[in-house]
Amino acid sequence: MAGVVEIGSSLELSPIGNCQVSALVDETGGFVWGCIPRVDGDPAFCALLNGDRQDQGVWRFELEGQVSATQHYVRNTPILVTRLEAEDGSALEITDFAPRFEGSGRMYRPVAFIRIIRPIAGAPRVRVRLAPMHGYGAGEATTTNGTNHVRYRIGDETLRLSTDAPVGYVLEGRSYRVESDQHFFLGPDEPFVGNLRSELRRMEANTRKYWQHWVRGLHIPLEWQEEVIRSAITLKLCQHEETGAIVAALTTSVPEAPGSERNWDYRYCWIRDSYYTVQALNRLGALDVLEKYLAYLRNIIDQARGGQIQPLYSVMGEAELHESFAPHLHGYRGMGPVRVGNAAYKQVQYDCYGQIVMPTAQAFFDTRLLRMADETDFEHLEEVGEAAWAKHDKPDAGLWEFRTRQEVHTYSAVMCWAACDRLANVALQLDKDDRAALWKERAEAIRAKIEANAWSEEGQHYGASFESDYLDASLLQMVELRYLKPDDERFLKTFAAVERDLRRGDHMLRYAAEDDFGAPETAFNVCTFWLIEALYLTGRSQEARQLFCAMLSHTTRSGLLSEDLDYETGELWGNFPQTYSLVGIINSAGLLSKSWSEVR
């Protein structure tokens, strides 16, 4: 592990993207993370994980004499505006976005980033530092250039910068005076067609229009509208639209706690995380994300032999995600290792069966969908149900992906119960009474086994596994999954035990027991939201509101959260932006908000 280098103090990053590529922009407008040609590709911009080499793997506009920087998103879009001011009073604005809009009967979402700089006060002098890398930080991209463009060779990919800024100044990193708006299009290696200025302004207007119309179709709560909208936009940016896959986060290897080496690559589609994401967006009415994800699931199910499903796949549906290290990257703030790939694909995690059946079940009922599910889909889905029935009482790695031990995890068993329970609902919808009876019978058999093996008479609570009575926060999901009602005595006792053992102030651990890397050092943000939901559902709504507001106070300036949080200092840790955590914001806001009927 490289020595710890203190670079930056927090994950103050703002994502831009177009559902094909994305970039994370730091507080001063620097691209510090961005992969091509898609989210799991080579990070051309990798300064986030580049230790003290902050002049490589980055794209910045450095204002001479800079003294301040402020940022905001254009309302209801992922278009980011950064204002830089210098000590002499000069200032400029940087507008960043990845183009996304409909044209010629299809969605235009190229592997491209657009940046526009505008002088807004005085005579700002700026230095353009554009230094993409290749091979996970192995070296800087080689360049060739013409009069109005620069070509960057990034491994097997080539990007072309088309600009009306002085190309020589860009190549040499020389400062110059900005006297008019300048435009930068970093995209496919082909000549830019049309007038650069007018075309990029058109793309900016069309991209703004697309996102604002998408947001207009959301059903949002009265309170915390900005927080919910920002979370929804960011969740959509985490979908790879070409296939419908949804990644857990846009980054790899931001550690869960400082120096912990709990550094994982989250740029893949976990069946579990995606289930929670589409569930939250579904509550907002974002059916486009659900429809594309269901198409991805159908492909996964087609490829699954005998209904056997992995916990995660690549955004292209690839099954093998070999885990390796990127030795040229020193890690976030110097805290390596940097991992590429994720060995969890080899694990068995039987909760995934329920997480496939539940979102797919909606397609048999929801007449709004362009493609409703049919009897053939039901036959394929029953194969997944058969696997859930066969594996519901078998040991697995669990949702927390333990790497060195297996038990029969209660959460996995409950998810297998949910798979059978929902298949019974679908069978009734299709007038298949015999299949409905079979799946209902199986659901009840799984329930009986859970009650017999997961309940601890001595501890008076459900245990995290059949083999032991230790606790984990996933037990709070038994209500959300409709396995128990919130006033069920067994749930209330389990909630009390979980809160007693895992709550740390305003935050919640996922579990307190030691795992493969020792005892967890940070709170798991989605578990805190599960705590908030449980408080609300058990009648402690005022306390739930207080905790929710406390969690919102820990978001970045862009309104987002990572995976983990130091419950003593409030610092964010873990991969970013984390879909789980944003789901928590959406779900909690929906539960806690005042009704629209109070104001209209």
Helices and strands as residue ranges (DSSP letters): E 14-17, E 22-25, E 31-36, E 42-45, G 47-49, E 58-63, E 66-73, E 80-86, E 91-97, E 101-103, E 106-108, E 113-121, E 125-131, E 133-134, E 139-140, E 142-145, E 149-154, E 157-163, H 167-172, E 176-177, E 182-188, H 196-216, H 225-237, E 239-240, E 245-246, E 269-270, H 271-283, H 287-303, G 305-307, E 312-313, E 324-325, E 339-340, G 343-346, H 352-362, H 375-391, H 410-429, H 433-453, E 455-456, E 461-462, G 473-476, H 477-480, H 489-502, E 503-504, E 507-508, E 523-524, H 525-537, H 541-552, E 564-565, E 572-573, H 579-592, G 596-598
